Amino acid sequence: MWIYQFAFYTFYQLFEAVSFDSPSWWVWKSMAAITVLEILGLFSVYLAVGVVRHVHWTANVMPFVVLISVGLAVANYYAFDHRDRWKWYAQKFKRYSRKRILIGRLAVAGVTLIILSSVVLGLRQDQQIREAQIPMSVH
């Protein structure tokens, strides 16, 4: 749970540094970033299962994707913004040493890169499976 909360704090600090809008938007942007990462993580698992089973993604799962996305967004709202819980996390992490914050940021960056690379790799493997299933015609 620590990495999850620290990921929110890291994204919050990132949006605070690069944005000129209000702090309430930084909170929503941070929650959106975490929600997108969660969705991409689930999508990479779905792709991995598809690669192992040699099936590809279809549009039939779209209603489930929407339901899962809404569920994750609501869960993130209650985890971070409801009753301003993010302020407690921010105060907690501001007391950490520079070294511990650096280690946490590296962990967040690593998890983010792993999720993004697994999605790219899964999509590439899914494309290869699709190409293998299409019969080649010889002219």
C-alpha positions as CSV (number, residue, x, y, z in Angstrom):
1,M,0.0,0.0,0.0
2,W,2.9,2.3,0.6
3,I,4.0,2.3,-3.0
4,Y,0.4,3.1,-4.1
5,Q,0.2,6.1,-1.7
6,F,3.7,7.2,-2.7
7,A,2.8,7.0,-6.4
8,F,-0.1,9.4,-5.7
9,Y,2.3,11.7,-3.8
10,T,4.8,11.5,-6.6
11,F,2.3,12.3,-9.3
12,Y,0.9,15.1,-7.2
13,Q,4.3,16.7,-6.8
14,L,4.9,16.3,-10.6
15,F,1.7,18.1,-11.4
16,E,2.4,20.7,-8.8
17,A,5.8,21.4,-10.5
18,V,4.5,21.6,-14.1
19,S,1.0,23.0,-13.7
20,F,-0.2,26.5,-13.1
21,D,-3.8,25.6,-12.1
22,S,-5.3,25.0,-8.7
23,P,-4.2,22.3,-6.2
24,S,-7.6,20.6,-6.5
25,W,-6.7,19.8,-10.2
26,W,-3.4,18.4,-9.1
27,V,-5.3,15.9,-7.0
28,W,-7.6,14.9,-9.8
29,K,-4.8,14.6,-12.3
30,S,-2.8,12.4,-9.8
31,M,-5.9,10.2,-9.3
32,A,-6.4,10.0,-13.1
33,A,-2.7,9.0,-13.6
34,I,-3.0,6.2,-11.1
35,T,-6.3,5.0,-12.5
36,V,-4.8,4.9,-16.0
37,L,-1.8,3.0,-14.7
38,E,-4.1,0.5,-13.0
39,I,-6.1,0.1,-16.2
40,L,-3.0,-0.4,-18.2
41,G,-1.7,-2.9,-15.7
42,L,-4.9,-4.9,-15.9
43,F,-4.8,-4.6,-19.7
44,S,-1.3,-6.0,-19.8
45,V,-2.4,-9.0,-17.7
46,Y,-5.3,-9.5,-20.1
47,L,-2.9,-9.4,-23.0
48,A,-0.5,-11.8,-21.3
49,V,-3.4,-14.3,-20.8
50,G,-4.3,-13.8,-24.5
51,V,-0.8,-14.5,-25.6
52,V,-0.6,-17.6,-23.5
53,R,-3.9,-18.9,-24.8
54,H,-3.3,-17.6,-28.4
55,V,-6.4,-15.5,-28.6
56,H,-6.6,-11.8,-29.3
57,W,-8.5,-8.9,-27.9
58,T,-12.1,-8.3,-29.1
59,A,-14.6,-5.5,-28.7
60,N,-16.8,-7.8,-26.6
61,V,-14.9,-7.0,-23.5
62,M,-15.5,-3.2,-23.8
63,P,-18.4,-3.1,-21.3
64,F,-16.3,-4.8,-18.7
65,V,-13.4,-2.4,-19.4
66,V,-15.8,0.6,-18.8
67,L,-17.1,-1.0,-15.6
68,I,-13.7,-1.8,-14.3
69,S,-12.5,1.7,-15.1
70,V,-15.4,3.4,-13.3
71,G,-14.9,1.1,-10.3
72,L,-11.2,2.0,-10.2
73,A,-11.9,5.7,-10.4
74,V,-14.4,5.5,-7.6
75,A,-12.0,3.4,-5.5
76,N,-9.3,6.0,-6.1
77,Y,-11.6,8.8,-5.2
78,Y,-12.3,7.2,-1.8
79,A,-8.7,6.3,-1.3
80,F,-7.3,9.7,-2.0
81,D,-9.8,12.6,-2.3
82,H,-12.6,11.7,0.0
83,R,-12.2,13.6,3.2
84,D,-8.9,15.0,1.9
85,R,-6.9,11.8,2.7
86,W,-4.3,13.0,0.2
87,K,-3.3,15.8,2.6
88,W,-2.5,13.2,5.3
89,Y,-0.3,11.3,2.8
90,A,1.4,14.5,1.7
91,Q,2.2,15.4,5.3
92,K,3.5,11.9,6.0
93,F,5.8,11.8,3.0
94,K,7.1,15.3,3.4
95,R,8.7,14.1,6.6
96,Y,10.7,11.4,4.8
97,S,14.4,11.9,4.2
98,R,15.6,12.9,0.7
99,K,17.1,9.4,0.3
100,R,13.9,7.6,1.1
101,I,11.9,10.0,-1.2
102,L,14.4,9.3,-4.0
103,I,14.1,5.5,-3.5
104,G,10.3,5.8,-3.5
105,R,10.4,7.9,-6.7
106,L,12.6,5.3,-8.4
107,A,10.2,2.6,-7.3
108,V,7.3,4.5,-8.8
109,A,9.2,5.2,-12.0
110,G,10.2,1.5,-12.2
111,V,6.6,0.2,-11.7
112,T,5.4,2.7,-14.3
113,L,8.0,1.6,-16.8
114,I,7.2,-2.0,-16.2
115,I,3.5,-1.5,-16.7
116,L,4.0,0.6,-19.9
117,S,6.6,-1.8,-21.3
118,S,4.4,-4.9,-20.6
119,V,1.5,-3.2,-22.5
120,V,3.7,-2.5,-25.5
121,L,5.2,-6.0,-25.4
122,G,1.8,-7.5,-25.0
123,L,0.4,-5.5,-27.9
124,R,3.3,-6.5,-30.1
125,Q,2.9,-10.2,-29.2
126,D,-0.9,-9.9,-29.8
127,Q,-0.2,-8.5,-33.3
128,Q,2.2,-11.4,-34.0
129,I,-0.5,-13.8,-33.0
130,R,-3.0,-12.1,-35.3
131,E,-0.6,-12.2,-38.2
132,A,0.1,-15.9,-37.6
133,Q,-3.7,-16.6,-37.7
134,I,-4.2,-14.8,-41.0
135,P,-3.7,-17.2,-43.9
136,M,-1.1,-15.9,-46.4
137,S,-2.2,-15.9,-50.0
138,V,0.4,-16.6,-52.7
139,H,0.1,-14.6,-55.9
